[in-house]
């Protein structure tokens, strides 16, 4: 079967925890509890082989976790490098020491994003609760030195999350990035870390939203499609695929076992998911190719029944 070669990003969590308690994140709020679960390297190999076959162009070893809590992360990066797909990581770098930092960078990371939200401890910890800015800046400097001295081609990206209370520190953050010779970008923060608004996003919240979706017209029925649904996939550390990377890995949003589902099954299960009728994520107009994918997916699922 011919695969779509324009799929973009596969997000894969290899562990199931984050050490920080960011109030703008469901993991940080422990609405998704930390656990000691870790994806085996054998399962990971099977998953990325399927990801490559389905045509995804990039693999990110992050979604709702801190990748470096996987003490053998370098082995997973190496496996991605072996199949010839660019590998990205997003970390807080807020750890006293990252034992496998050099090994991971040398294993073939194409882009290492490091998120932060302030240039003094008081400002930084408003959003990155329990984080230590000193660790972040030190680890950034160490990583920059590793990339330079080892002649690595990967990009180290300092990613400043802008909120109204920290925007004045962007020039200082830019100056630090320039000083150590790394890339810098500003992204807009989602939510307000000083409020309790994110605490409502429990599994029960999504179930309630789904129960109220009956009778609502979804954007898909109006000829629109969600990029997160059509071009990306989110997989947790046990190999389950979820509705999208923007939503938590709550049971109500689970699609199924990634390895056991065909691309057609995954697309249709996501496309027809009741939560999407209530979701306000931006959509784009469906293209001819989008429609052909849906028609092919329906055909794939009906074919065995008519055989």
Residue pairs with C-beta under 8 A, 6 or more apart in sequence:
1 300
3 53
3 54
3 55
3 263
4 54
4 55
4 263
4 289
4 293
5 55
6 55
6 57
6 231
6 289
7 54
7 55
7 56
7 57
7 231
7 232
7 233
8 56
8 57
8 58
8 231
8 232
9 56
9 57
9 58
9 59
9 60
9 231
9 232
9 233
9 245
10 48
10 51
10 56
10 58
10 59
10 60
10 232
10 233
10 235
11 60
11 62
11 63
11 232
11 233
11 234
11 235
11 245
12 39
12 44
12 47
12 48
12 51
12 59
12 60
12 61
12 63
12 235
13 39
13 61
13 62
13 63
13 64
13 65
13 235
13 236
13 237
13 249
14 38
14 39
14 44
14 61
14 65
14 67
14 70
14 73
14 76
14 237
15 37
15 38
15 39
15 65
15 66
15 67
15 69
15 70
15 237
16 34
16 35
16 36
16 37
16 38
16 65
16 236
16 237
17 34
17 35
17 36
17 65
17 66
17 69
18 25
18 27
18 28
18 34
18 64
18 65
18 66
18 69
18 92
19 66
19 69
19 94
19 95
19 130
20 28
20 66
20 92
20 94
20 128
20 129
20 130
20 131
21 28
21 29
21 30
21 129
21 130
22 28
22 29
22 127
22 128
22 129
22 193
23 29
23 127
23 129
23 191
23 193
23 194
23 195
23 196
23 198
24 127
24 189
24 190
24 191
24 192
24 193
24 198
25 64
25 198
26 32
26 64
26 198
26 201
26 248
27 34
27 64
27 65
27 248
28 129
29 198
29 199
31 199
31 201
31 202
31 203
31 248
32 64
32 248
32 249
32 250
37 237
37 238
38 70
38 237
39 47
39 76
39 237
39 238
39 239
41 72
41 75
41 76
41 79
43 239
44 76
44 79
45 79
46 259
47 235
47 239
47 258
47 259
48 59
48 79
48 80
48 83
48 85
49 83
50 258
50 259
51 59
51 85
51 233
52 83
52 84
52 85
54 263
56 85
56 233
57 85
57 86
58 85
58 86
58 87
58 88
59 80
59 85
59 86
59 87
59 88
60 87
60 88
60 89
60 90
61 67
61 73
61 76
61 77
61 80
61 87
61 88
61 89
62 88
62 89
62 90
62 91
63 234
63 236
63 245
63 249
64 236
64 248
64 249
65 237
66 91
66 92
67 73
67 89
67 90
67 91
68 91
68 93
68 95
68 98
68 100
68 101
68 104
70 76
71 99
71 100
72 100
73 89
73 100
73 104
74 100
74 103
74 104
74 106
74 107
75 107
77 87
77 89
77 104
77 107
77 108
77 109
78 107
78 108
80 87
80 108
81 87
81 107
81 108
86 110
86 111
87 108
87 109
87 110
88 109
88 110
88 111
88 112
88 113
89 104
89 109
89 111
89 112
89 113
90 112
90 113
90 114
90 115
90 159
91 112
91 113
91 114
91 115
92 114
92 115
92 116
92 128
92 131
92 136
93 114
93 116
93 135
93 136
93 139
93 140
93 143
94 128
94 130
94 131
94 132
94 133
94 135
94 136
95 135
95 139
96 132
96 135
98 139
101 139
101 142
101 143
101 146
102 146
102 150
105 112
105 143
105 146
105 147
105 150
105 152
105 154
106 146
106 150
106 152
108 154
109 154
110 153
110 154
110 155
111 154
111 155
111 157
112 143
112 154
112 155
112 156
112 157
113 157
113 159
114 136
114 139
114 140
114 143
114 156
114 157
114 158
114 159
115 159
115 161
116 124
116 128
116 133
116 136
116 158
116 159
116 160
116 161
116 173
117 123
117 124
117 126
117 127
117 128
117 160
117 161
117 163
117 166
117 189
117 193
118 124
118 125
118 126
118 127
118 128
118 133
118 166
118 169
119 133
119 169
119 172
119 173
119 176
120 133
120 169
121 132
121 133
121 134
123 165
123 166
123 169
124 131
124 133
124 136
125 131
125 133
126 163
126 165
126 166
126 193
126 194
127 161
127 163
127 166
127 189
127 193
129 193
137 176
140 156
140 158
140 176
140 180
140 182
141 180
143 156
143 182
144 156
144 180
144 181
144 182
146 152
147 154
147 156
148 181
155 182
155 183
156 182
156 183
157 182
157 183
157 184
157 185
158 173
158 176
158 177
158 182
158 183
158 184
158 185
159 185
159 186
159 187
160 169
160 170
160 173
160 174
160 184
160 185
160 186
160 187
161 187
161 188
161 189
162 170
162 186
162 187
162 188
162 189
163 189
163 192
163 193
165 194
170 186
173 184
174 184
177 183
177 184
178 184
191 197
191 198
201 248
202 250
203 248
203 250
203 251
203 252
206 247
206 248
206 250
206 252
206 253
206 275
207 252
209 275
209 278
210 252
210 274
210 275
210 278
212 278
213 274
213 275
213 277
213 278
214 274
216 277
216 278
217 277
218 276
218 277
219 225
219 226
219 276
219 283
220 226
220 271
220 276
220 283
220 286
223 285
223 286
224 283
224 284
224 285
224 286
225 283
225 284
225 285
225 286
225 290
226 244
226 276
226 279
226 281
226 283
227 282
227 283
227 284
228 244
228 245
228 246
228 281
229 243
229 244
229 267
229 270
229 271
229 276
230 267
230 290
230 293
232 244
232 245
233 241
233 245
233 258
233 266
234 241
234 242
234 243
234 244
234 245
234 249
235 241
235 242
235 258
236 242
236 249
239 257
239 258
239 259
240 249
240 254
240 255
240 256
240 257
240 258
241 254
241 255
241 256
241 257
241 258
241 261
241 266
242 249
242 253
242 254
242 255
243 253
243 255
243 270
243 273
243 275
243 276
244 270
244 281
246 281
247 253
247 275
247 279
252 275
253 273
253 275
255 261
255 266
255 269
255 270
255 273
256 265
256 266
256 269
258 266
261 269
262 300
263 297
264 296
264 297
264 298
264 300
264 301
265 297
265 301
267 293
267 294
267 297
268 294
268 297
268 298
268 301
270 276
271 294
